[in-house]
Amino acid sequence: MTDARGFAAFPRQRAGARFATSWWGRAWVQAMEDTSLDHNLLRKGRAYAKTGRLGPITVSPGRIAAVAETEYDVVVRVEQLTEAAWERFLDQVAAKAGHIAALLDRDMPHELVEAAEDAAVPLLPAVGDLEPECPCPDWGHPCEHAAALCYQASWLLDADPFVLLLMRGRGERDLIDALQLRQAPAAEPAGVPVVPAYAVGVPPLPGPPPYDVAYTPPALEPSLSTNAAVDVAALAVLAASAAARARDLLLRGELPDLTEHQDHIRLAADHDLATGPEQAVQAWRYGGADGLDALERAWTPPRRDLARAQALLESGWEGESPPRVEAWRNRWTLGPLQLRYGRDGRWYPFTLREGEWCPSGPPERDPSALLT
């Protein structure tokens, strides 16, 4: 049976609604926009996508489809991966436990896409990979209906990268089943024959340690000697912290190097300890080390990053005047809101409280998404 997923029609959106907030969703939109030769049709497609007039979307291997204005059957075709390409992709996913965990958490790691590209598996579409079809009289490529479908598809991709994999030819269930086969443990021997096992006998136990030897590690301070009491609460925090760091190591394959200050804030944020500045703790909870850096340091981002953010801000307010921005280095102030560009490529929101800018929410790749 052919895999297919249906999605309800998107309702009417506000004028400033953004498309593609995830990096893979933006790559999808970029591939469609780079194919177009008519920017006016793209503008019409963005506006049409927000009207609520595009019908339910069906995603299946090699295509996405919808009905526009109850009249036109709009289809965008996507090249499917070959069986050999899928095998190479599954090898890359199974090679690292963090890749599987990320996909199941509806994330598409940069590292996975790069590894797939190295194995000649193009997951993300490039210029010319999307083929729009629509019977409307508009000769644009894509027409406004097909462009609207692609823009709405970016919302689906943001929510679930498995939608992209389905377009490329494999559904989520098939992929998970194939990955489980790759992770199945090899068959172990049935065991040791009972006769040789009992013939070995029981080895003697070692003798007890001497009772008259006292030992105190000389490197430890008196407060940390073997006679000192153990702070059970502190030990529980350290154990929980170690478990969380071990989980991060399993998912990501590595851990960032933290300064003593950063690690102090991390412990306070992760375990509700009243040992760190409130703003720093909140910044860590929103964005980790990058969020803390956005709070504490100003820096000058590359011009291309700021130009891209300015374009996103303006396009997000299509049909309306964007708010006035007072820009200084990586900090953009828009009235009572300040956006700070982090070194991780995300914008962190801050609000003014008692004369100080305080972290006020999780970051976004698109600065206009923080103005809603």
C-alpha positions as a LaTeX table, in Angstrom:
\begin{tabular}{lrrr}
\hline
Residue & $x$ (\AA) & $y$ (\AA) & $z$ (\AA) \\
\hline
Met1 & 0.00 & 0.00 & 0.00 \\
Thr2 & 1.34 & 3.45 & $-0.94$ \\
Asp3 & 2.17 & 5.74 & 2.00 \\
Ala4 & 0.16 & 8.96 & 2.07 \\
Arg5 & $-0.63$ & 11.52 & 4.74 \\
Gly6 & $-3.46$ & 14.04 & 4.72 \\
Phe7 & $-3.39$ & 17.41 & 6.44 \\
Ala8 & $-6.33$ & 19.72 & 7.10 \\
Ala9 & $-6.52$ & 23.01 & 5.23 \\
Phe10 & $-4.75$ & 25.89 & 6.95 \\
Pro11 & $-7.11$ & 28.63 & 8.16 \\
Arg12 & $-6.71$ & 32.25 & 7.21 \\
Gln13 & $-3.48$ & 33.71 & 8.62 \\
Arg14 & $-2.60$ & 37.20 & 9.79 \\
Ala15 & $-0.66$ & 39.39 & 7.36 \\
Gly16 & 2.62 & 39.01 & 9.26 \\
Ala17 & 2.53 & 35.19 & 9.50 \\
Arg18 & 5.90 & 33.66 & 8.62 \\
Phe19 & 6.76 & 30.67 & 6.48 \\
Ala20 & 9.48 & 28.13 & 7.29 \\
Thr21 & 11.01 & 28.77 & 10.70 \\
Ser22 & 13.15 & 25.60 & 10.64 \\
Trp23 & 16.35 & 25.55 & 8.63 \\
Trp24 & 15.18 & 22.59 & 6.53 \\
Gly25 & 11.84 & 24.31 & 5.90 \\
Arg26 & 13.70 & 27.41 & 4.69 \\
Ala27 & 15.79 & 25.24 & 2.36 \\
Trp28 & 12.54 & 23.94 & 0.85 \\
Val29 & 11.22 & 27.48 & 0.29 \\
Gln30 & 14.58 & 28.60 & $-1.09$ \\
Ala31 & 14.57 & 25.80 & $-3.67$ \\
Met32 & 11.12 & 26.85 & $-4.86$ \\
Glu33 & 11.92 & 30.58 & $-4.92$ \\
Asp34 & 15.22 & 30.05 & $-6.77$ \\
Thr35 & 13.35 & 28.15 & $-9.48$ \\
Ser36 & 10.89 & 30.99 & $-10.04$ \\
Leu37 & 11.53 & 33.68 & $-12.64$ \\
Asp38 & 8.64 & 35.89 & $-11.55$ \\
His39 & 8.90 & 37.48 & $-8.10$ \\
Asn40 & 5.46 & 39.01 & $-8.52$ \\
Leu41 & 3.94 & 35.51 & $-8.68$ \\
Leu42 & 5.85 & 34.54 & $-5.54$ \\
Arg43 & 4.40 & 37.56 & $-3.77$ \\
Lys44 & 0.91 & 36.52 & $-4.90$ \\
Gly45 & 1.62 & 32.95 & $-3.77$ \\
Arg46 & 2.63 & 34.11 & $-0.27$ \\
Ala47 & $-0.53$ & 36.18 & 0.00 \\
Tyr48 & $-2.70$ & 33.34 & $-1.36$ \\
Ala49 & $-1.21$ & 30.86 & 1.14 \\
Lys50 & $-2.52$ & 33.03 & 3.99 \\
Thr51 & $-6.08$ & 33.41 & 2.67 \\
Gly52 & $-7.33$ & 29.99 & 3.80 \\
Arg53 & $-8.61$ & 29.22 & 0.29 \\
Leu54 & $-6.20$ & 26.33 & $-0.37$ \\
Gly55 & $-7.77$ & 22.98 & 0.40 \\
Pro56 & $-6.43$ & 20.05 & 2.46 \\
Ile57 & $-2.92$ & 18.90 & 1.55 \\
Thr58 & $-2.01$ & 15.30 & 0.67 \\
Val59 & 1.63 & 14.24 & 0.90 \\
Ser60 & 2.74 & 10.99 & $-0.73$ \\
Pro61 & 5.99 & 9.63 & $-2.20$ \\
Gly62 & 7.14 & 11.98 & $-4.93$ \\
Arg63 & 4.35 & 14.57 & $-4.66$ \\
Ile64 & 2.26 & 16.99 & $-2.62$ \\
Ala65 & $-1.19$ & 18.02 & $-3.78$ \\
Ala66 & $-4.12$ & 20.25 & $-2.88$ \\
Val67 & $-7.21$ & 21.80 & $-4.47$ \\
Ala68 & $-7.14$ & 25.56 & $-5.02$ \\
Glu69 & $-10.44$ & 27.46 & $-5.02$ \\
Thr70 & $-12.34$ & 24.13 & $-5.46$ \\
Glu71 & $-11.32$ & 24.25 & $-9.11$ \\
Tyr72 & $-7.63$ & 23.59 & $-9.72$ \\
Asp73 & $-5.83$ & 20.40 & $-8.71$ \\
Val74 & $-2.39$ & 21.70 & $-7.74$ \\
Val75 & 0.51 & 19.25 & $-7.61$ \\
Val76 & 4.21 & 19.73 & $-6.84$ \\
Arg77 & 6.36 & 16.74 & $-7.73$ \\
Val78 & 9.55 & 15.87 & $-5.86$ \\
Glu79 & 12.18 & 13.46 & $-7.09$ \\
Gln80 & 12.20 & 10.23 & $-5.07$ \\
Leu81 & 15.38 & 8.61 & $-3.76$ \\
Thr82 & 16.48 & 5.30 & $-5.23$ \\
Glu83 & 16.60 & 2.14 & $-3.12$ \\
Ala84 & 20.40 & 2.34 & $-3.07$ \\
Ala85 & 20.23 & 5.95 & $-1.86$ \\
Trp86 & 17.81 & 4.97 & 0.92 \\
Glu87 & 20.18 & 2.24 & 2.08 \\
Arg88 & 23.02 & 4.75 & 2.28 \\
Phe89 & 20.79 & 7.20 & 4.16 \\
Leu90 & 19.72 & 4.56 & 6.69 \\
Asp91 & 23.36 & 3.67 & 7.24 \\
Gln92 & 24.07 & 7.32 & 8.12 \\
Val93 & 21.11 & 7.52 & 10.51 \\
Ala94 & 21.95 & 4.24 & 12.25 \\
Ala95 & 25.61 & 5.23 & 12.60 \\
Lys96 & 24.79 & 7.62 & 15.44 \\
Ala97 & 22.18 & 7.20 & 18.17 \\
Gly98 & 21.64 & 10.95 & 18.32 \\
His99 & 20.39 & 11.01 & 14.73 \\
Ile100 & 17.57 & 8.59 & 15.50 \\
Ala101 & 16.64 & 10.45 & 18.68 \\
Ala102 & 16.60 & 13.78 & 16.83 \\
Leu103 & 14.33 & 12.50 & 14.07 \\
Leu104 & 11.91 & 10.99 & 16.58 \\
Asp105 & 11.94 & 14.38 & 18.33 \\
Arg106 & 10.93 & 15.95 & 14.98 \\
Asp107 & 14.31 & 17.57 & 14.36 \\
Met108 & 16.59 & 17.35 & 11.32 \\
Pro109 & 20.22 & 17.74 & 12.44 \\
His110 & 22.59 & 19.62 & 10.14 \\
Glu111 & 25.12 & 16.87 & 10.71 \\
Leu112 & 22.76 & 14.18 & 9.41 \\
Val113 & 21.97 & 16.11 & 6.23 \\
Glu114 & 25.67 & 16.76 & 5.63 \\
Ala115 & 26.50 & 13.08 & 6.19 \\
Ala116 & 23.75 & 12.10 & 3.76 \\
Glu117 & 25.10 & 14.53 & 1.15 \\
Asp118 & 28.58 & 13.03 & 1.59 \\
Ala119 & 26.97 & 9.65 & 0.82 \\
Ala120 & 25.37 & 11.13 & $-2.35$ \\
Val121 & 21.88 & 11.26 & $-0.83$ \\
Pro122 & 20.24 & 14.66 & $-1.47$ \\
Leu123 & 17.59 & 15.05 & 1.22 \\
Leu124 & 16.88 & 18.74 & 0.77 \\
Pro125 & 15.66 & 19.92 & $-2.63$ \\
Ala126 & 17.82 & 22.14 & $-4.80$ \\
Val127 & 17.03 & 24.41 & $-7.74$ \\
Gly128 & 14.96 & 22.46 & $-10.27$ \\
Asp129 & 14.07 & 19.59 & $-7.92$ \\
Leu130 & 10.46 & 20.79 & $-7.47$ \\
Glu131 & 8.11 & 20.42 & $-10.47$ \\
Pro132 & 4.82 & 22.34 & $-10.07$ \\
Glu133 & 1.69 & 21.42 & $-12.03$ \\
Cys134 & $-1.54$ & 23.42 & $-12.11$ \\
Pro135 & $-4.25$ & 23.70 & $-14.80$ \\
Cys136 & $-4.86$ & 27.40 & $-14.10$ \\
Pro137 & $-4.30$ & 29.85 & $-17.01$ \\
Asp138 & $-1.24$ & 31.36 & $-15.31$ \\
Trp139 & 1.93 & 30.30 & $-17.15$ \\
Gly140 & 4.20 & 31.08 & $-14.24$ \\
His141 & 6.62 & 28.46 & $-12.95$ \\
Pro142 & 5.36 & 28.10 & $-10.30$ \\
Cys143 & 1.96 & 29.79 & $-10.58$ \\
Glu144 & 0.54 & 31.50 & $-7.52$ \\
His145 & $-1.43$ & 28.33 & $-6.56$ \\
Ala146 & 1.64 & 26.05 & $-6.69$ \\
Ala147 & 3.74 & 28.66 & $-4.89$ \\
Ala148 & 1.07 & 28.87 & $-2.18$ \\
Leu149 & 1.13 & 25.10 & $-1.81$ \\
Cys150 & 4.92 & 25.14 & $-1.41$ \\
Tyr151 & 4.74 & 27.91 & 1.17 \\
Gln152 & 2.12 & 26.01 & 3.18 \\
Ala153 & 4.19 & 22.82 & 2.87 \\
Ser154 & 6.98 & 24.65 & 4.73 \\
Trp155 & 4.67 & 24.78 & 7.77 \\
Leu156 & 4.24 & 21.01 & 7.57 \\
Leu157 & 8.01 & 20.53 & 7.28 \\
Asp158 & 8.62 & 22.76 & 10.31 \\
Ala159 & 6.39 & 20.52 & 12.42 \\
Asp160 & 7.65 & 17.17 & 11.13 \\
Pro161 & 10.77 & 16.45 & 9.00 \\
Phe162 & 9.30 & 13.00 & 8.23 \\
Val163 & 7.07 & 14.86 & 5.77 \\
Leu164 & 10.18 & 15.63 & 3.71 \\
Leu165 & 11.31 & 12.00 & 3.89 \\
Leu166 & 7.85 & 10.89 & 2.75 \\
Met167 & 8.10 & 13.21 & $-0.26$ \\
Arg168 & 11.44 & 11.59 & $-1.02$ \\
Gly169 & 9.80 & 8.16 & $-1.03$ \\
Arg170 & 9.65 & 6.58 & 2.44 \\
Gly171 & 7.04 & 6.88 & 5.19 \\
Glu172 & 7.85 & 7.18 & 8.88 \\
Arg173 & 6.77 & 3.63 & 9.78 \\
Asp174 & 8.88 & 2.07 & 7.01 \\
Leu175 & 11.92 & 4.09 & 8.06 \\
Ile176 & 11.60 & 3.19 & 11.74 \\
Asp177 & 11.14 & $-0.51$ & 10.91 \\
Ala178 & 14.22 & $-0.44$ & 8.69 \\
Leu179 & 16.27 & 1.27 & 11.41 \\
Gln180 & 15.17 & $-1.28$ & 14.01 \\
Leu181 & 16.40 & $-4.09$ & 11.76 \\
Arg182 & 19.78 & $-2.37$ & 11.57 \\
Gln183 & 19.91 & $-2.06$ & 15.35 \\
Ala184 & 18.86 & $-5.65$ & 16.08 \\
Pro185 & 21.59 & $-7.27$ & 18.19 \\
Ala186 & 23.50 & $-10.16$ & 16.72 \\
Ala187 & 22.45 & $-13.60$ & 17.90 \\
Glu188 & 24.38 & $-14.67$ & 20.99 \\
Pro189 & 25.59 & $-18.21$ & 21.57 \\
Ala190 & 23.06 & $-20.41$ & 23.36 \\
Gly191 & 25.32 & $-20.61$ & 26.43 \\
Val192 & 28.01 & $-22.80$ & 27.97 \\
Pro193 & 27.46 & $-26.56$ & 28.24 \\
Val194 & 26.57 & $-27.44$ & 31.80 \\
Val195 & 29.23 & $-30.18$ & 32.31 \\
Pro196 & 32.29 & $-27.98$ & 31.56 \\
Ala197 & 30.76 & $-25.12$ & 33.54 \\
Tyr198 & 30.38 & $-27.20$ & 36.72 \\
Ala199 & 33.76 & $-28.80$ & 36.18 \\
Val200 & 35.46 & $-25.43$ & 36.75 \\
Gly201 & 34.39 & $-25.37$ & 40.38 \\
Val202 & 34.02 & $-22.38$ & 42.69 \\
Pro203 & 37.18 & $-20.29$ & 43.08 \\
Pro204 & 38.14 & $-19.32$ & 46.64 \\
Leu205 & 37.16 & $-15.89$ & 47.93 \\
Pro206 & 39.92 & $-13.37$ & 48.74 \\
Gly207 & 40.84 & $-12.85$ & 52.36 \\
Pro208 & 39.41 & $-9.99$ & 54.43 \\
Pro209 & 41.30 & $-6.66$ & 54.49 \\
Pro210 & 43.43 & $-5.87$ & 57.54 \\
Tyr211 & 41.58 & $-4.21$ & 60.42 \\
Asp212 & 44.44 & $-2.17$ & 61.90 \\
Val213 & 45.24 & 0.06 & 58.92 \\
Ala214 & 43.64 & 3.53 & 58.79 \\
Tyr215 & 43.81 & 5.46 & 55.52 \\
Thr216 & 42.97 & 9.07 & 54.76 \\
Pro217 & 43.74 & 10.38 & 51.26 \\
Pro218 & 46.45 & 12.99 & 51.78 \\
Ala219 & 45.30 & 15.16 & 48.83 \\
Leu220 & 41.92 & 15.91 & 50.40 \\
Glu221 & 41.30 & 18.91 & 52.60 \\
Pro222 & 40.16 & 18.22 & 56.18 \\
Ser223 & 36.57 & 19.17 & 55.29 \\
Leu224 & 36.58 & 16.47 & 52.60 \\
Ser225 & 38.24 & 13.71 & 54.63 \\
Thr226 & 36.67 & 10.32 & 55.16 \\
Asn227 & 35.40 & 11.51 & 58.56 \\
Ala228 & 33.39 & 14.43 & 57.09 \\
Ala229 & 29.64 & 14.16 & 56.65 \\
Val230 & 28.29 & 13.85 & 53.11 \\
Asp231 & 25.82 & 16.52 & 51.91 \\
Val232 & 23.14 & 14.21 & 50.52 \\
Ala233 & 21.22 & 17.01 & 48.77 \\
Ala234 & 24.34 & 18.25 & 46.98 \\
Leu235 & 25.24 & 14.69 & 46.02 \\
Ala236 & 21.74 & 14.19 & 44.53 \\
Val237 & 22.13 & 17.36 & 42.45 \\
Leu238 & 25.52 & 16.25 & 41.16 \\
Ala239 & 24.18 & 12.80 & 40.29 \\
Ala240 & 21.20 & 14.29 & 38.41 \\
Ser241 & 23.53 & 16.69 & 36.60 \\
Ala242 & 25.83 & 13.86 & 35.57 \\
Ala243 & 22.86 & 11.85 & 34.26 \\
Ala244 & 21.62 & 14.83 & 32.21 \\
Arg245 & 25.09 & 15.41 & 30.76 \\
Ala246 & 25.36 & 11.73 & 29.90 \\
Arg247 & 22.03 & 11.95 & 28.04 \\
Asp248 & 23.25 & 15.00 & 26.10 \\
Leu249 & 26.43 & 13.14 & 25.23 \\
Leu250 & 24.40 & 10.20 & 23.91 \\
Leu251 & 22.12 & 12.42 & 21.81 \\
Arg252 & 24.72 & 14.84 & 20.45 \\
Gly253 & 27.88 & 12.78 & 20.44 \\
Glu254 & 29.76 & 15.57 & 22.23 \\
Leu255 & 29.42 & 18.12 & 25.02 \\
Pro256 & 30.32 & 21.80 & 24.80 \\
Asp257 & 33.25 & 23.04 & 26.84 \\
Leu258 & 31.88 & 25.25 & 29.61 \\
Thr259 & 33.68 & 27.80 & 31.70 \\
Glu260 & 33.36 & 27.63 & 35.48 \\
His261 & 30.84 & 30.50 & 35.34 \\
Gln262 & 28.74 & 28.79 & 32.65 \\
Asp263 & 28.72 & 25.50 & 34.52 \\
His264 & 27.67 & 27.30 & 37.70 \\
Ile265 & 24.71 & 28.87 & 35.86 \\
Arg266 & 23.88 & 25.52 & 34.21 \\
Leu267 & 23.62 & 23.77 & 37.58 \\
Ala268 & 21.47 & 26.55 & 39.02 \\
Ala269 & 19.14 & 26.52 & 35.98 \\
Asp270 & 18.82 & 22.76 & 35.63 \\
His271 & 18.25 & 22.03 & 39.32 \\
Asp272 & 16.42 & 25.14 & 40.61 \\
Leu273 & 19.28 & 26.23 & 42.84 \\
Ala274 & 19.24 & 29.74 & 44.30 \\
Thr275 & 22.95 & 30.16 & 43.59 \\
Gly276 & 22.94 & 32.08 & 40.33 \\
Pro277 & 21.72 & 35.50 & 39.10 \\
Glu278 & 18.05 & 35.28 & 38.15 \\
Gln279 & 18.50 & 36.76 & 34.66 \\
Ala280 & 21.46 & 34.51 & 33.87 \\
Val281 & 19.56 & 31.43 & 35.04 \\
Gln282 & 16.54 & 32.37 & 32.91 \\
Ala283 & 18.76 & 33.03 & 29.87 \\
Trp284 & 20.29 & 29.56 & 30.27 \\
Arg285 & 16.87 & 27.93 & 30.46 \\
Tyr286 & 15.86 & 29.57 & 27.20 \\
Gly287 & 19.05 & 29.01 & 25.22 \\
Gly288 & 21.81 & 27.31 & 27.19 \\
Ala289 & 25.31 & 28.71 & 26.78 \\
Asp290 & 24.27 & 30.69 & 23.69 \\
Gly291 & 21.37 & 32.27 & 25.56 \\
Leu292 & 23.68 & 33.25 & 28.41 \\
Asp293 & 26.14 & 34.73 & 25.93 \\
Ala294 & 23.34 & 36.79 & 24.33 \\
Leu295 & 22.53 & 38.21 & 27.77 \\
Glu296 & 26.08 & 39.02 & 28.83 \\
Arg297 & 27.96 & 40.01 & 25.68 \\
Ala298 & 27.46 & 42.27 & 22.68 \\
Trp299 & 29.21 & 41.37 & 19.41 \\
Thr300 & 29.15 & 42.34 & 15.75 \\
Pro301 & 27.55 & 39.67 & 13.52 \\
Pro302 & 28.47 & 39.25 & 9.83 \\
Arg303 & 26.69 & 41.74 & 7.56 \\
Arg304 & 25.04 & 38.99 & 5.55 \\
Asp305 & 23.37 & 37.62 & 8.69 \\
Leu306 & 21.95 & 41.02 & 9.57 \\
Ala307 & 20.82 & 41.64 & 5.98 \\
Arg308 & 19.04 & 38.28 & 5.92 \\
Ala309 & 17.33 & 39.08 & 9.23 \\
Gln310 & 16.24 & 42.49 & 7.95 \\
Ala311 & 14.72 & 40.87 & 4.85 \\
Leu312 & 12.86 & 38.33 & 7.04 \\
Leu313 & 11.57 & 41.11 & 9.23 \\
Glu314 & 10.26 & 43.10 & 6.26 \\
Ser315 & 8.73 & 40.11 & 4.45 \\
Gly316 & 7.03 & 39.00 & 7.65 \\
Trp317 & 5.05 & 42.25 & 7.62 \\
Glu318 & 3.96 & 42.04 & 4.02 \\
Gly319 & 1.11 & 44.50 & 3.46 \\
Glu320 & 1.94 & 46.30 & 6.71 \\
Ser321 & 4.70 & 48.65 & 7.82 \\
Pro322 & 7.34 & 46.80 & 9.86 \\
Pro323 & 8.17 & 48.27 & 13.27 \\
Arg324 & 11.01 & 50.76 & 13.55 \\
Val325 & 14.31 & 49.19 & 14.56 \\
Glu326 & 17.12 & 50.80 & 16.56 \\
Ala327 & 20.11 & 48.58 & 15.74 \\
Trp328 & 23.38 & 48.37 & 17.66 \\
Arg329 & 25.74 & 45.49 & 16.92 \\
Asn330 & 23.74 & 42.27 & 17.60 \\
Arg331 & 20.97 & 44.07 & 19.48 \\
Trp332 & 17.82 & 45.37 & 17.76 \\
Thr333 & 15.42 & 47.40 & 19.89 \\
Leu334 & 11.78 & 47.68 & 18.82 \\
Gly335 & 10.03 & 49.72 & 21.49 \\
Pro336 & 9.56 & 47.62 & 24.64 \\
Leu337 & 11.16 & 44.59 & 22.95 \\
Gln338 & 14.82 & 43.93 & 22.21 \\
Leu339 & 16.07 & 41.13 & 19.96 \\
Arg340 & 19.63 & 39.90 & 20.40 \\
Tyr341 & 21.32 & 37.83 & 17.71 \\
Gly342 & 23.14 & 34.87 & 19.23 \\
Arg343 & 26.28 & 33.20 & 17.98 \\
Asp344 & 24.11 & 30.14 & 17.25 \\
Gly345 & 22.20 & 32.06 & 14.52 \\
Arg346 & 19.04 & 32.56 & 16.59 \\
Trp347 & 17.35 & 35.73 & 17.86 \\
Tyr348 & 16.70 & 35.97 & 21.61 \\
Pro349 & 13.85 & 38.18 & 22.90 \\
Phe350 & 14.30 & 40.54 & 25.85 \\
Thr351 & 11.78 & 42.84 & 27.55 \\
Leu352 & 12.44 & 45.91 & 29.66 \\
Arg353 & 11.83 & 45.42 & 33.38 \\
Glu354 & 12.76 & 48.05 & 35.95 \\
Gly355 & 15.28 & 49.59 & 33.56 \\
Glu356 & 16.99 & 46.30 & 32.62 \\
Trp357 & 16.63 & 44.04 & 29.58 \\
Cys358 & 15.55 & 40.61 & 30.79 \\
Pro359 & 15.21 & 37.31 & 28.84 \\
Ser360 & 11.56 & 36.83 & 27.93 \\
Gly361 & 11.24 & 33.68 & 25.83 \\
Pro362 & 12.89 & 31.01 & 23.66 \\
Pro363 & 14.84 & 32.10 & 20.56 \\
Glu364 & 13.74 & 31.97 & 16.92 \\
Arg365 & 15.65 & 31.82 & 13.64 \\
Asp366 & 13.22 & 34.35 & 12.17 \\
Pro367 & 13.15 & 37.66 & 14.12 \\
Ser368 & 9.65 & 38.52 & 12.87 \\
Ala369 & 8.29 & 35.41 & 14.63 \\
Leu370 & 9.14 & 37.06 & 17.96 \\
Leu371 & 6.98 & 40.09 & 17.24 \\
Thr372 & 3.70 & 38.15 & 17.28 \\
\hline
\end{tabular}
